[in-house]
């Protein structure tokens, strides 16, 4: 009864917020042009070719979130498939609303007080000053609104990635509160630091082409925090085997992720150019070699080559190449996929022998995979790959500056994502029950949280 009252109060609060935002959308006046007094030089010529490619890339990245739903949903037990898939899918709605109101402004608004950490929440509040003109500093050649839409898809999938670490035991409404707070407090500052021209990581010269740091390391570290705060599943404590419920779902999800990742990485060039082609090819090669490496490494350890292993390996390769995709030559992309697969595979084995219950190995695959990609980017970034910027990889030029910058940035990202994520989970637990009760866990979240089932 107490839980039911808590849920109703939570929904009442959420519905009130929705009502207020929709009323503001109807009556709050915004400037529908990118041109505003604080950025008088923003208008540049639009490229129809670049805009067409970025529309496609944006749609591809959106497809990754349903792909993630299938990927995660296939790996949990039968009683939790729907709930796990919904946790990914619902992020499409929740994060889109947050991004519209203030998220985009926090990530890409004018730098707040010159700190290089967060954007001014009022610069693009309710998408004010976000129009269909280009923006010279962040979206040259494409409409600024299209840049906003593209970046939204990154903001959506990042908290969805975290859900795999506490699958099969989290309250649905607590999850909604957490991803909302994570987006505002952790994701938006990291996006500003890495991708806004005035962000501190950007000023240091840190290279994160498509989100290895902002998306995968942050999601992986927050996932580890979530696994620690929510604790172990009853089945995990009892040592029960946890077999994937639907391996074809896992394969389908991997295919959708791989397909969408071409938009994720190649689209991050923000133009239909040579760097996009480089990122496209590197993305495919790293994923391909990682899939083969993962199952080969499994066989060397005495396991059988499995479909799930090939799928997980492919995703790890995609994760690791993400920060480097547009910055490295084609050969190093193979090594990045190969190395990341071995590192993440070993990390997953290690954590599976501990008492940490990261249900779907989110930290081992996305956290460790992202960290591997971040450091390998600093080793292999090629000077010729970054027009007007220079990619001074340690092994390509002998210059240690980029490697040092990446190490400093990693310390900040891990501290913010893990420490901040841990505190956010604790805060959510004070607001509403974070974990379902034992009876609901045994029944399965599909029925206990949503009154739905795939069984007929």
Secondary structure, 3 states (H helix, E strand, C coil): CHHHHHHHHHHHHHHHHHHHHHHHHHHCCCCCCCCECCECCCCCCCCHHHHHHHHHHHHHHHHHHHHHHHHHHCCCCHHHHHHHHHHHHCHHHHHHHHHHHHHHHHHHCCEHHHCCCCECCCCCHHHCCCCCCCECCCECCCCHHHHHHHHHHHHHHHHHHHHHHHCCCECHHHHHHHHHHHHHHHHHHHHHHHHCCCCHHHHHCCCCCCCHHHHHHHHHHHHHHHHHHHCCCHHHHCCCCCCCCCHHHHHHHHHHHHHHHHHHHHHHHCCCCHHHHHHHHHHHHHHHHHHHHHHHHHHHCCCCCCHHHHHHHHHHHHHHHHCCCCCCCHHHHHHHHHHHHHHHHHHHHHHHCCCCCCCCCHHHHHHHHHHHHHHHHHHHCCHHHCCCCCCCCHHHHCCCHHHHHHHHHHHHHHHHHHHHHHHHHHHHHHHCCCECCHHHHHHCHHHHHHCCCCCC
